[in-house]
């Protein structure tokens, strides 16, 4: 049924165009031409009222195409009527009626009316519509980046979801395409007016020549006969053209307001009682104190005053109803038991800030913090291969003006404080000349720093200081917090989404592995183990391939994580061991490794380390001494262990040295050059 309907509508449009081309070639009898002229007038009114009552411009997205089709049809009809007038002297009922009735049967009156219509259309409506369409197209295109950024900001703060964001982006693209097309389509209407004027002149000259040379008429009779017919023909085509020009003007000046055309205009013109009173008083004053018709002006003035009073009464009633409705709605919200459910949800990540930081997050004040938050999510997705949850940004008047806090699952995990109009300068270690400022600490890594003013920035940079602005400080701090908590933010639903994405290209692997061989929760634990130590899970294919190989033999997620890490050794080596450099590391005493392995206890819920507290302290102290050696050399603290010990040694030390990198020998590429600068022993 839908196919047949589409076929019929397509056929109707095709027939409309074919009829236009047929009129250019085939002489038509007067009766058929009358039908087409009446249809042309009906199309003009249809377009006019459709543009008036459409709620937003995109509902008429094909308007430029409609303009082109109607212009072609109208020109073809002009050519056909001209041919009929010149060959037979009979233009049909419609043209004759317009020439005699609209023109008053007088050539001069008809000519004046025709010229007035042409001037109104060409100089007023077309000129204005052309300018508005041009300006609207330019401003729409210029505003696109800002609108896209606003959508990204709303998406990032959780105000809209991905589907709504996609719909908004599509709408922006459609608006840009529409107004760009309208800018060119208005030229059709302008050209149509010029063509109508030229055709009328040609029609009149041709009629005079045919009447005098072919039909033997005298000049006066020829002018009167063919002049009235020409004027009638011009009026028949120009009135629909004027309607469509007016429709174009309505559409391009309507803007993006999603409201009915008529009620909006009436409300804006006559919706203010004060205006109605002033107009009514003015009209009555003119009627009483001037020689104008007192009955007409006083009567109309009274109508405006009465109308203003009625409008004022309606507004008062509407305000009372709105207040009552608002009270009832608030009471209903309180009474609804499910209203509490909205209070139970916890945002995964929140950034709360004092009112002094609001300008950094307000796009209207030039703040770009929202854009930086969007970039954080993209950066971590590329770096670690997981999607960061929506980051909720909100102001908190309970905080100090320049303070901000970062929450994970509703619990504060970090905080910082900035000076809005200052920059943070940090000494990378080789700057000798000090610069004056306010001492502070960089919040992400707790490094010593100073606050400097804008005037000091250039000098600080020239001395070698690392200078960052407040939004960068907050963004860096937020990034580091997310990195350190990304493992606990990875939910089962996130893992399912990752599997669904991989399933599009590797369906057999995903279907055979989950849940037949390993459960979704176990995959989640393996991925969390990797993320907890900063290992990217972007190569999810390799992760799942490894799980498919070893999951049939063991369900211990710690052991499976070690197998996966060994499969990802290229990525691990690139991350921790720079190419073409010798990396300084610390090794683990084989006796310590044996002692750790003998202390591992296996249970149904997993393995744990049952090591004597005094031995644990001795090992931790030894790790501290060796890590200090690496830090004094300016190197990352890296410990190399055997594969079977790595996971347990990491758990032993992670509460004391969170930044300690523990890598097994099987996770290092053969071309990596290592240099041992110490050994953990106790």
N, C-alpha and C positions, 0 to 999 in steps of 0.2 A: 504493500500500500504506500509506504514512504517512497519507494522507488518510482512508482507511477506519479505521485504528487510532484516529486522533483522533476520528472520528465515533463510534466505539463507546464510547470513554471519556467523551466528552461526553454520550452517551445514557445511560450508566450513572449519571452524576451527576444528570442531569435526572430519571431514573426514581426515584432515591433521594428527591429532594425531592417529586416528585409522589406517591409512596407516602405520605410524611408528611402531605401535605394530604388525601389520600384517607382516611387513618385518622381525620382530624378530622371528616369528613362521613359516610363510609359505614360502617355497622356490619359488622364482620368476624367470621367464625366463629372458634371457639377454635383450630382447627388452624392456620389462616393466621397468627393472632396469635402462636402458639407459634413459628412460623418467624421472624417479625420479631423476637421477643424474643431468640431464640438468635442471630440475626444481629447484634442490638444488642450482646450480650455479646461476640461475636467482634470487632466493630469496636472496642470498648473495649480489649480485649487487644492488638489490632493497633496502635492508637495508642500504648499504653503502651510496647510493645517497640520501636516505631519511634523514639520519643523517646529511649529508653534507648541505642539503638545508633547513632543518628545522630552523625556526627563533629563537626559544627558546626551551630549553630542555623539558619543560612540554608538548610540542606538541608530544613528544615520550614518554608519561608517562607509556605506557605499554611495554617499551623496555625490562625491566627485564623478563617479561613473554615471550616476543618474543624470547629472548635468550634461555630460558629453552626449549621452543617448538622446536626451530631449532637444539639445541644440541641433543635432543632426536631423532629427525628425522635423523640427520647425523650419530649418533651412530647406529641406526637401519639399515641404508643403508650400513654402513661398515660391520655389521654382515651379512646382506644378500649377499653382494658382496663376502665376504670371503667364505661363504657357496658355492656360485656358482663357485668360482675359485677352491676350493678344490674338489668339486664333479665332475665337468665337464671339468675343465681346460680352460673353455671359459668364460671370464668375460664381454663380450659385447663390443660394438664399443667404448664407451666413455673411459672405463678403458684402453683398448688396445691402443687407440690413445694417451692418456696421457702418457702411459708407453713408447711408441715408439717415439712419436713426441717431447714431452716435455723433455723426458730423452734421446733423440737422438738415441734411439734403443740400447743404451748401458747401462748395469746394473750399472756400476761404475758411469757414468755421472748422470743417474737417481737417484742413491742413494745419490750422493753429492747434487744435486738440492733439493731432499726431505729433507735432513738433514739441509740444509741452510734455507728452509722454516720453519722447525720446530724451529730452533734456533731464527729466526727473530720473529716468533709468540710468542714463550714461553719466551725468555729472554728479548726481547725488548718491544713488544707491550703489552703483557699480564702483565708483571711485572710493566710497567709504568702505565697502565690503572688501575691495582689493587691499586697501591699506591695513584694515583690521586683520585679514587673513595673513598678510605678510608679517605683521608684528607678532601675531599669536604664534605662528610657526617658528619664528626666531626665538621667542621667549620660551616656548615649549621645549625646544631642543636645548637651549641654554640651561633650563631647569632640570633636565634629566639626571645629571650626576648627583645633584642635591637630593632629588627624590629617591634615587637608588641608595644613597647613603642613609637616608631616613628609614627606608625599609630595612636595611641591614641592622640599623640601630634598634628598631622595634623588634626584629627577629632575635637579636642578641639579648635584649632585656626580657624576652619572653612575652612581650605584649601581643605578638602574633605568632602563628606556627608556620612551618615550611610551606604548607599549601596556600595559606593566605598571602605569604610573601611572594610566592610564584604568581598568584593571581594579580597582585598589585604590580609586579614587574611587567607582566603581560599587558596590563592596562596602560602602563606608561608607554610601552612600545607602540601600542595601538594608537594612543593619542598623538604621539610624535608622527607616526605614519599618516594619520588622518589630517592633521593640520598642515603637514607638508604637502599632501595631495590637494588640500583645499587652496593652498597658496597658488598652485598652478591651475586648479579648476576654475577659479574666479575669472581667469583670463578667457575661458570659454564664454562666460556670460557677457563680458565686455566686448569680445569679438562678435558675439551674436547681435548685440545692439548696433554696432557699426555696420555689420552685414545687412541688418534690417533696413537701415537708413539708405545704404547704397542700392539695395534691391528696390526700394520704393522709388528712388530717383530714376533708376533704369526702367522700371515698370512704367513710370509716367512718360518718359521720353519715348519708349517703345510704343506705348499706346497712342501718343500723338502722331507718330510716324505711320502706324498702321491705320489710324482713323483717317488721316488726310490723304496718304498715298494709296492705300488699298481700298478703303471703303468710301472714298469720295466725300468725306465730311469737311465742312469748313472748320477753321481753326477753333472758333468758339465752341461749336458743338463737340468737337473732339476733346477739347480741354475739359469741358463739363462732364462728358460721358466717362472718358477713361480716367479723369482726375478723381471723380468720386469713387470709382471702382478701385483705383490704386490706393486711395486713402483708406477705404474699407479693408482692403487686403492687408495694408500695413497695420491697421488697428487690430485685426484678427490675430496677427502674429505677435504684435508688440505687447498686447495685454497679457497673454500667457507668459511671455518673456519677462514682463514686469513682475508678475507673480513669483516666478522662479528667482529673479534677482532679489526680490524682497525676502524669499525663503533663504537664500544664501546669506543675506545680511543678518537675518534672525539667528541662523545657525552659528556663524562665526562670532557674533557678539554675545551669544548665550553663555559662554564660559562653561565651567565644569559643575555648575550647581545642579544637584540631583533633585529637582523640584518641578512641579507643573508650571508651565509658562504663564497661563492666565491668572491663577490665584496669586502667584508671586508678584506680578505687575500690579494687580489691584491692591494687594496688601502694601506694597512699597509706595504706591501713589496716594492711596486713600486710607492708609492704616494708622495715621497719626491724628488724633482728634484736634490737637492744637492747630495743625495745618488747615484742617477743614474749617475751624472757627475763623481763622484769619482770612481765608479766601472768601467765606460767606460774608463777613463784615465788609471786605473790600468791594465786593459786587454790590451790596446794598448801598454803600457810600456813593458809588458811581451812579447808581440808579436815582438816588435822592438829590444829589448836589450837582449833577450834570444834566445835559439835555438828552441823555440816552433814555431808551424806553424803560420807564420806571417799573412797569409791571414785569417785564422780562427779567431785568437785572435784580430787582428786589425778590422776585419769586425764586430765581435760581440761587440767590444768596441764602434765602431761607432753607432751600433744599440742602445746601452744604452745611449749614449750622445744625439742622436736624440730623443729617447723616453723621456729622461729627459726634453728636450726643449719643446716637445709637452705637457708634463704634466704641466710644468711651465706656458705655454700659457693658458691651460685649467683652471688652478687655478686663474690666473689673470682675465680671463673672468668671472669665477664663483664669484669672489669677487666683481667685478663691478655689476654683476647681483643682488647679494645679497644686495649691497648698494642701488641700484635703487629700488629693491623690498621693502626694509625696508622704504625708503623715501615715496614710493607710499602707503605703508600700513599705515604709520603714517598720511599722508595726507588724506587718505580715512577714517581713524578713526576720524579725525577732522571734515571732511565733513558730516559724518553720524549723523543725528539728534538724533537717539536713543542712541548715545554714552553718552549723558547727563544722561540717566536713571540710569546708574551705580553709579552716584554721589548722587542720591536721597536716596539710602538705608542707614539706620542708624543701626549700630550694637547695640543690646540690652545691652551688657556689654563689656567694653573695659578696658584693662590695658595697659597704656602707660608708658614707663620708659626711663630714660636717658641712654647714652651709657655705663656708669659705671656699670649698672645692667645687661647688655647683657649677661655676662658670666653665670649668674644665670639661664637664659632662654635657653642658648645654650647647647644642649645635647653633642655636640662634645667637649665642654670645661668642662664637668662634671656637668653642671647645671641640677637641677631637678625641676625647677619651673613649667615646663609644666606638669610633673607628679603630682605635688601638685594641679594644677588646675583641672586635671582629678579627683583627689580624692575629691576636693571640690564639684564638681557636684554630685558625688556619695553620699557623706555625706549628702548634703541637700536633695537629692532625698529620702534617707532613713529617714531623720529627719522630713521633712515637707511633703513628698509625692508628690512633684511636680518636673518636669524636669527643671533644670536651662538651659537657652539658651546658645548657643555657646559663650564662653568667648574669645574675640579677643585680642591677645597679639601683641604689636608692639612697636618698639623703636621710640623715638621722640627726634631728635637732638636739638629741641628748649628747652627741659627741662634741668635742671642741671644734671650733670653726675649721681648723686646718688638719684635723685628725681623720684618719680612715681606718677601717677594720675589715679584715677578710674572714668570712665564715665558710666552713665546709660542713654541709648538712646541718645548718643552723647553729653550729658551735664555732665561736671565735678561735682561730688558730694563729692569727698574726695581726699586727697593727703597724701603723706608721704615721708620721706627721710631716707635713711639707709647709713651705712658705710660698704662697701663691705667686708672688711677684719676684721670686729669687730663683737662682740656679744652684745646683749642688755640684761642687768641684771636688774631685778625688785625686789624690796623689798616687800615680801608678807605681811609685817607688824610686823613680830616678829624678824627680824634680827637687832641686836644691833650694831655690828661692821660694820662700813662703809668701802667701797672699793673705791679706786680712779678711776676716769673715766671721760668721757665727758657727762655732764648732757643733758638729752633729755626727750621726752615724748613718751610713747607707742602710736602709731597712732590709734589703734582700739578703746581703751577706755580712751585715753588721761591720762594715769597714769604716774607718774614720774618714770624715769628710767635713767640708765647711760650706755654709750657705753664702753665696755672693750675689751682688746685684747685677742688673743688666749691663751697667757701665763697666763692671769688672770682667765681664765674660770674655771679651776679646783678649785682654791681657793674660787671663788665666790659661786660655787655650794656647797662646803663644809661648807660655812658660812650660807647657807640657801637661797641664792638668786635664783630666777627663771631666768634661762639663756636660751635665744632663739637665733637662728641664723637668718640671714637676710631673707632667703626664707620663714621661718616659720612666720616671722613678716608680710611679704607681703601677704602670704596665709591667715593668721588669719584676717588681715585687709580686704582683699577681701571677705572673708566668711561673716564677720559681715555686710559689705555693702550690699552684696547680700541678706542676711536675712532681713535687714531693708527695702529693695526695692522689695522683691520677689512678693508682691501682685500686684504691677503695671506691673511687668514683665509677669504675667500670662495673656496670650491672649485668645481670643475665640478659636483659633485654638488649643492651648494647652489643653483647656478644652475639645474640641472635641476629641483630641487624648486620653485623660484620659477616656472619655466615651467609646471610641472604644475599649480600653483595657478591661474595665469592661464588655462591651457587650459580650465579648467572653465567659464569665462565667455566666453572668446574663442578657441575652438578653431581657427577658420579662420586667424587671424593667426599663432598659434604654429606650426601645421602647415605653413603656406606659407613661413614664414621660416626655421625651424630644422628640419632642416639643409639645406633646399633652396637657400637664398640665402646664408646665413651659418652658420658652424659654431658649435658650443657654446663652444669655446675662445675664439672671437672675441667672442662675446657676453660671456663672462666678463671679457675684457680691458677692454671698454668699461665694464662695471659697476665693475671695479676702479679704472679711471681716475676715474670719478665719485666713488666712495667715498674715494679717496685725497685728494681735495680737499674732503671733507665734504659732497658733494652727495647728497641722498637719492635712492635708487632705488625708493622706495615706489610712485611713479607708473610702474610697469613697463610699463603699457600704452602710455604716450606714448613711452617709450624704444624699445620694439619697433616701434611705428608709424614712428618716425623711421628706425630701422635698415632697415625694409622699404622706405622711400622712397629711401635713399641707398646701401645696400649693393650694389645691382646695378651702380653706377657706380664704387665704390671699395671695396677691402678693407682699406685702411689704418685700423687701429683708432683711431689718434690723430685722424685727420680725422673719422671717424665719431663719436668722443667729442665733438668740437667741434659737430657738427651736433645731437647730442642735447642738449648744454648749451644751445644756442640755443632748442631746443624747450621746455626747462625754464626759460626765462628768468623766468617769473613766480615760480617757487619760489626761484630764485637771488636775485632782487631782494628778495623778502620776507626771505630769510635774511640778506643782507648790507647791505641799505639800508632802515632803518626808515621807515615811512610818515610823511608829514607832517613830515619833517625833511630838512634839507640835509646831505648826507653829504660829508665832506671826503675827497678822493682825490688820488692822484698819477698823472700821465699819463706816457707814454713818448714820448721824442723820436722823430719820424718817421725821422730819420737812423739812430737806433739800431734801429728796427724794420726798416728796409731792410737794414742791416748784418747783422742776425740772419737775415733771410730768405735773404740771399745766401750765408750760411754753412751752410744746411741741406743735408745730403747724403742722398739717397734710396738705399736698398739693398733687397735682397730681404727682409731681416728687419725693415725699418722705417726710419724717418728718424732722423738724429742731428745734433747741432749741432757743426760743425767751426769753432769760433771761436778766434782767436788768444788765447793765455793772458793776454797783457798787456791786450788789449781786454776780456776777460772780467772781469779784476780791476777795471778802471776802471769797468765797468758795475755790478759788485757794490758797489764803494765808493760810487757815486752812489746806488744803491738804499738803502744803509745810511743815508746822510745824509737822504734824503727820508723814509724810514721813521721816523727819529728825530724829524722834525718832527711827524708824525702822533701818535707816542707822547707827545710833550710836550703835545699838545692833548688827550690822553686819548681818541684815536680809534683804531679798528682800522686796521692797515696795509693799505690797498687800492690796487692799481695798475690803471689802466684801459689796455687796449691794443686794437689792431685784432684782428679775429677770427683772421686767418691767423697772427699772431705769438704769440698768447696761450699756446698749449701749449708752445712752445719757450722762451719767456721764463720760464715757470713752472719748466721743467726746469733752466734756467740758475741760477735763484735758490733752488730748494727745499733744496739742501744747506746753504745759508747762512742762510736765513730760512724756517724751516718753517711759521711762522704767517702768512707773507705771503699775502694774498688777491689773486689775479690774475684779473680779469674782463674780458671783451671788451665792446665797445660793443653788440654784438648780443645780449648777455645781460642788458641793462638795460631795464626797462620804461620806456615813454615818459613816465610820470608821476613818475619818480624824479628828484629834484633833486640835482645833484652840484656840488661846488665844488672846483676844482683848487687845491691849496696848494703844488704843486711839480711839477717834471718831471725824470725820470731822463735824464740826458745825460752824455756823457763825451767 
